[in-house]
Amino acid sequence: MPLFLHLAEEEQKFIIDFVKEGGSLKKMLMKLKLSYPSVRNILDAIIEKLSLLERKEK
């Protein structure tokens, strides 16, 4: 099963929106109406979760 599918629905949506915005945190700030630290924390948490899932699969 692809790692992406192990993420919660809202995490998957964040990743899809992030990619659609060209990987721009600035655009995500405006889209989500959140501060830079908040958006960065969301992204960092998703990255950490994917890293842990990847290690489990090995």
FILUMMAR-451280 format. One line per 10 residues: number of its first residue (from 1); their letters; for each residue z, y, x of N, C-alpha, C. Coordinates in nm, 4 decimals, m for minus. Atoms other than C-alpha are relative to their C-alpha. Example, Ala and Ser with C-alpha at 12.3 -4.5 7.8 and 13.67 -1.06 7.14 Angstrom:
2
1 = AS = 0.0000/m0.1190/0.0890/0.7800/m0.4500/1.2300/0.0000/0.1200/0.0900 ~ m0.0060/m0.1190/m0.0820/0.7140/m0.1060/1.3670/0.0730/0.1090/m0.0770
***
This chain:
58
1 = MPLFLHLAEE = 0.0000/m0.1181/0.0852/0.0000/0.0000/0.0000/0.0000/0.1247/0.0900 ~ 0.0026/m0.1226/m0.0807/m0.0929/0.3427/0.1442/0.1326/0.0753/m0.0074 ~ m0.1276/m0.0716/m0.0080/0.2073/0.5473/0.2576/0.0108/0.1103/m0.1049 ~ 0.0024/m0.1106/0.0959/0.1057/0.8363/0.0319/0.0525/m0.0428/m0.1370 ~ m0.0412/0.0485/0.1318/0.1708/0.6222/m0.2761/0.1493/m0.0271/m0.0087 ~ m0.1456/0.0186/m0.0012/0.5335/0.5722/m0.1699/0.0745/0.1313/m0.0249 ~ m0.0630/m0.1299/0.0242/0.5987/0.9444/m0.2140/0.0201/0.0223/m0.1493 ~ m0.0237/m0.0377/0.1399/0.7425/1.0837/m0.5359/m0.1197/0.0818/m0.0491 ~ 0.1134/m0.0695/0.0600/0.4924/1.2380/m0.7758/m0.0074/0.1473/0.0437 ~ 0.0008/m0.1408/m0.0395/0.5990/1.5941/m0.6892/m0.0353/0.0179/0.1480
11 = EQKFIIDFVK = 0.0367/m0.0048/m0.1420/0.5638/1.5185/m0.3165/m0.1507/m0.0206/0.0164 ~ 0.1440/0.0234/m0.0027/0.2146/1.3813/m0.3746/m0.0751/0.1260/m0.0431 ~ 0.0632/m0.1227/0.0489/0.1249/1.6945/m0.5719/0.0053/0.1095/0.1065 ~ m0.0123/m0.0996/m0.1063/0.2559/1.9162/m0.2918/m0.1056/m0.0244/0.1073 ~ 0.0969/0.0334/m0.1047/0.0391/1.7340/m0.0358/m0.1418/0.0307/m0.0466 ~ 0.1338/m0.0272/0.0535/m0.2701/1.7545/m0.2574/m0.0249/0.1505/m0.0051 ~ 0.0143/m0.1465/0.0064/m0.2136/2.1269/m0.3207/m0.0109/0.0604/0.1397 ~ 0.0004/m0.0491/m0.1377/m0.1454/2.1862/0.0497/m0.1378/m0.0204/0.0627 ~ 0.1335/0.0290/m0.0541/m0.4740/2.0203/0.1467/m0.1042/0.0895/m0.0666 ~ 0.0941/m0.0865/0.0719/m0.6628/2.2108/m0.1242/0.0072/0.1444/0.0479
21 = EGGSLKKMLM = m0.0199/m0.1362/m0.0509/m0.5188/2.5341/0.0187/m0.0337/0.0099/0.1489 ~ 0.0434/m0.0022/m0.1401/m0.6597/2.4435/0.3596/0.1129/m0.0160/0.0992 ~ m0.1140/0.0191/m0.0894/m0.3220/2.3523/0.5038/0.0721/0.1303/0.0309 ~ m0.0602/m0.1317/m0.0227/m0.2074/2.7112/0.4710/0.1367/0.0111/m0.0682 ~ m0.1332/m0.0208/0.0566/0.1660/2.7583/0.4274/0.0062/0.1329/m0.0739 ~ 0.0011/m0.1313/0.0645/0.1000/3.1225/0.3415/m0.0532/m0.0100/m0.1435 ~ 0.0560/0.0172/0.1350/m0.1164/3.0198/0.0439/0.0963/m0.0797/m0.0884 ~ m0.0969/0.0785/0.0760/0.1473/2.7651/m0.0612/0.1181/0.0865/m0.0434 ~ m0.1089/m0.0917/0.0356/0.4133/3.0384/m0.0554/m0.0356/0.0747/m0.1276 ~ 0.0441/m0.0761/0.1166/0.2101/3.2389/m0.3040/m0.0143/m0.0900/m0.1229
31 = KLKLSYPSVR = 0.0211/0.0932/0.1111/0.1211/2.9364/m0.5172/0.1330/m0.0427/m0.0625 ~ m0.1288/0.0509/0.0475/0.4795/2.8101/m0.5432/0.1019/0.1098/m0.0270 ~ m0.0929/m0.1135/0.0138/0.6432/3.1549/m0.5360/0.1358/m0.0318/0.0626 ~ m0.1202/0.0345/m0.0761/0.8915/3.0328/m0.2758/m0.0065/0.0697/0.1349 ~ m0.0053/m0.0591/m0.1333/1.0039/3.1644/0.0606/m0.0605/m0.0964/0.1028 ~ 0.0534/0.0832/m0.1081/0.8559/3.0417/0.3868/0.0958/m0.1140/0.0365 ~ m0.0901/0.1108/m0.0355/1.1713/2.8452/0.4793/0.0040/m0.1103/m0.1061 ~ m0.0026/0.1005/0.1066/1.1694/2.6711/0.1405/m0.1226/m0.0905/0.0060 ~ 0.1244/0.0787/m0.0064/0.8055/2.5624/0.1663/m0.0018/m0.0844/0.1270 ~ m0.0043/0.0740/m0.1265/0.8511/2.4617/0.5300/0.0958/m0.1191/m0.0109
41 = NILDAIIEKL = m0.0958/0.1094/0.0193/1.1569/2.2515/0.4332/m0.0594/m0.1115/m0.0848 ~ 0.0658/0.1017/0.0833/0.9567/2.0742/0.1616/m0.0970/m0.0804/0.0851 ~ 0.0979/0.0676/m0.0854/0.6784/1.9966/0.4081/0.0684/m0.0863/0.1049 ~ m0.0723/0.0780/m0.1021/0.9217/1.8851/0.6792/0.0632/m0.1255/m0.0588 ~ m0.0616/0.1165/0.0652/1.1004/1.6528/0.4347/m0.1057/m0.1067/m0.0297 ~ 0.1087/0.0952/0.0278/0.7694/1.4933/0.3349/m0.0465/m0.0653/0.1294 ~ 0.0399/0.0549/m0.1302/0.6692/1.4522/0.6996/0.1016/m0.1034/0.0473 ~ m0.1060/0.0933/m0.0417/1.0044/1.2873/0.7755/m0.0048/m0.1283/m0.0822 ~ 0.0067/0.1175/0.0876/0.9743/1.0549/0.4759/m0.1192/m0.0880/0.0373 ~ 0.1177/0.0776/m0.0399/0.6223/0.9504/0.5779/0.0220/m0.0691/0.1342
51 = SLLERKEK = m0.0289/0.0600/m0.1307/0.7403/0.8888/0.9351/0.0901/m0.1220/m0.0147 ~ m0.0908/0.1133/0.0233/1.0230/0.6666/0.8130/m0.0729/m0.1159/m0.0659 ~ 0.0764/0.1040/0.0673/0.7903/0.4753/0.5823/m0.0960/m0.0692/0.0968 ~ 0.0919/0.0553/m0.0982/0.5422/0.4292/0.8643/0.0726/m0.0952/0.0956 ~ m0.0782/0.0858/m0.0893/0.8138/0.2870/1.0914/0.0396/m0.1297/m0.0690 ~ m0.0377/0.1195/0.0761/0.9217/0.0450/0.8169/m0.1159/m0.0983/m0.0113 ~ 0.1175/0.0850/0.0170/0.5670/m0.0861/0.7787/m0.0353/m0.0761/0.1275 ~ 0.0361/0.0657/m0.1280/0.5407/m0.1786/1.1486/0.0834/m0.1211/0.0258
***
